[in-house]
Each structure stands twice: as structure tokens, then as C-alpha cells.
Amino acid sequence: MSPVRLALALSLLAGCASTGSSNFLILESQSFGCGAVEGLGCGLALAPVLQSLDELDGVLESRVSWDGRTFRLELEPGADSGSVVVAAAELLECEACCVTTPRGEAAPAPAGRWFDREETVALSMHEAGVIAADFASEITAEVELDPAPAERLHALLREELEHAFRSAHEAGGGVARLWEELPSAWPRFEARLAEFLTPEQVQQVTTIVRREMDE
């Protein structure tokens, strides 16, 4: 039995709890972890999935855990939980997404926090920060940057990555939209690098970033 199917079966037996006039389903999936950051859900992949879950008949709202593995569906009073489970299974059973080079580990999950579709941008901002720190550390060592330009590089990488992630979220989410956003950032990124690096260093940095992004 797949991870999603097993979790669905368990939720039907014990995970569907009543709170007041509303019911909640707790489902699990291994398909939405962030490949770049261990222990973090992929915000861009989760945003459209949560929207689709929200649109299911009988669902008031869907939310997801920090690590992207646990989904909480609040059902309308009188909703057929069995039908919702079947429909949700079709959305949650897919190939693992965001397979990329590991860049680090996520911060601990916020206690008791569940993220709705719009709030998944917080996961992406954390991902951007981890990637930026990893890139900056690698580039600083390879280009042999001094502390001051290294600090500026880190800040620039984080700002540009956060901008790209936010733009992708605003466009509806989906990992593919991030790759659509990145090319437009290159001219601005290179121009800002030139404010504190030599032309040779700018070339080295952009070569490294392109190489790492292609892996």
C-alpha cells in the first residue's frame, strides 16, 4: 500500500475527528517535500494542490504542515468524508516533486502551525534563505571573497531568490513558474554584483550560480 493510501486508510479509521459542527480529515503524502531543504514542504508545489483541495465538494479549507507531509482538511457539516478522501487521494498521489541538490535543513516546525494556500509562501521564503546561505558559502570559498563582499553577496542572493519565489506564488504557484521567473532576474543580479565585485569576480559568481542552478 502506498504512503498516501496507508494514511488515507488510517484517517478513515481514526483520523476523522469531530470538532463542534465541523469534521477534520488528516491525510499524509510523501510527494511534496522540498528537495533543496530537508524537513520542509515545497511551497510552490503545495500552493496549487491546496487550492485544488479547497475546491473539492465538501471541503471548507485545507492546510498543510511545515514539512509538507501532513494535510488537514476541514469539512463542511454533513459532508461525505469518504468521497472527500477518494477525491483527495487523486490529488495527493503523485511523483515526488522538487528533486534537486540538497542545500541544508529546515528550521524546526512552528508549534501547532498549519499553512493554507496563501501561507505556503512562508515555506518558500525559508527555502530561499537556506539556498541563498548555501550558495553564498560555496561562492565565497571558491571565489575567495573577503568578509564584506561575501556578506553583501549573501544578502543579494537571498533578496533575488525571495523575489523570484514571491513572483512565482503570485502567478499561481507551481515549481515550473520559478524557473520562468529566474531568467528575468539575471541582468539585475549581474548589475548589482558589479556594485561591489570586480568584473572578473562577477563572471566567476554568475558562472557558479548558473552551474548550481542547472544541477
N, C-alpha and C positions, 0 to 999 in steps of 0.2 A: 504494500500500500504506500503511495507517495506521501511525502510530509504533509501536503495540503489535505489529502484525503483522510489521513490519520487524524489530523487536527479537527477536521470537519466532523468526523465520526464522534470524537470526544466531545465536541461542542454540543452536539445533539443530545448526548447522554448527560453531560454535566455543566457545560459552559453557558447554557442559555438560562440566565438568571433574571428574575423579575425584580424591578425596582419601581415601586409606585405603579403607574399605569403603563410604563414602558418596559420593553424587553431588550436585552443586550445579547448579541452573539459575539463570542470571542473565537476568531479564526487565526490560523498560523500559515505562513508561507516562507519558503527559503529563497524566493525568486527576486527579492527586491533589496538585497544587501548592497552596500556601496563597495565596489571592488577596490577603490583607492584608499578607503579608510575602514579598518576593521572595527566592527561593532556599531556601525552607523547605517541607517537606511538611505537609499538613493533618493533624495528629494525630488529630482526631476522625473524619475521613473514612477514615483509614488503619486505625484500630483494628479496625473490623468487617471490613474487607477482609482484613486479615492473619488474623483469626480464621477467615474462610471459606477462605483458602488453607491454613491449618493443618489444616483438616478434610478436605481433598481426599485421596482414596486415594493412597497412596504418598508423601505429604509428611510429613517428620518435624517440620519447623519452617520458618516463613517470617519473613524480616526485610526491612526497607526502609532506604534511605539517608536522610540528613538532608534532602535536597531532595525526597523523596517520589517520585522518578522511577525509581529502580532497586530491583528486588526480588530477593532472594536466597532461593531455595527449596532446602532441604536435603532430599534424597530418601532414602527407605528403601532399603536394599540390595536390588537386584533390581527396583526399581520401574520401570514403563514410563514413561520420560521423555516420550515422545511424547504419551501420554494425559494426563500432567500438564500439558503445555504447552497442549493444547487446552482443558482444563478451566480452567486459569489465565487463558487469553485471554478467556474469557467473563466472568470477574470483573474483569479489568483494562481491558477495552474499554468505556468509558462516557463520558458527557459530563463535561467538566471541572467540578470542584466548587469550592465556596468562592469564587465570584466576588464580590468586594466591593471597597471602596475601598482602594487601596494605602496602607499605613501606614509602610513602611520596608523595609529589607533585613535578612536574617538574618545572624547571626554566621557565621564560617567553619565548615564542617562538621568535627566532631570526627574526627581522623585515625583511619581504619580502623574506625569505629564503625558498626555495623548495629543497628537498633532492632526488637525484637519487638513483639507486640501491646501488652503492658503498658507497654513503654518508650516508646510513642508519646506518653505524657503529657508527656515531656520536650519534644517538639516544641510541644505546646500551651502549656506554660509559657513557652517562648521567644516564641511568638506573643502571649500575653497581655502579656508585658513590652514588646514592640515597640508594640502597640496602646496600652497604658497611657501610654508615653512620648509617643507622637504626640498622643493625646487631651490629656494634661496640658499639653503645649506649646501646643496650639491654644487650650485653655480659658484658660490663663494670659494669653495675649496678648489674647484677646477680652474677658475679664472684668477685665483689668489687676490681677492678683493680685500681692501682694508676695512676696518670695522664700520666707518661712517658710510661709505657707499654700499656696503653689504646690508646695513640697516635700511637704507633707502630702497634698495632693490627688493628686500622682503616686503616692505610696505607697498611698493608699486605692484608687485606680483599679486598680493592679496587684494588690492583695490581693483585691479583689472579682472581678476578671476571672479570676484564678487559681482562686479558689473555684468559680466557675461552670464553668470548663473541667474541673476535677477532678471535680465532681459529674456532669457530662455523661459523662466517661470511666467513672466508677463505675456509671453507669446503662447502660453497654454501648457508648458511643460513638455517632458519627453527628452530623453538624452540626446537625440539627434539635433534638437534645437540648440543645444550648447555648441555643438560643432559648427552649426550655421552662424553662431554669434562670434566665434573666435577670430575668423579671418578679418573682420572689420576692425578688430582691436589692434592688429599688428602695427599699422602706421603710427597710431597714437602711442603704443607701447615703445616702439623704437625711438620716437621723438622724445619721449620722456626719459628714456635711458640716456640719451645724448646730453641731458642736462647735468649729469654727474659722472658719466663714464667717458673714456676716450673712444674714438671711432673703432679702434681695434677691440676694445672691451665690449662695445655694443655688438659688434659682429660675433664675438665669442658667445655672449649671453643669448642672443637670438638663435644662434645655431644650436646651443644646448637645449633651449626651451622647445624649439621645433622638434628636435630629436626625441626628447622625452614625451612630448605630446603625441608623437607618432607611434610610440611603443604600445 
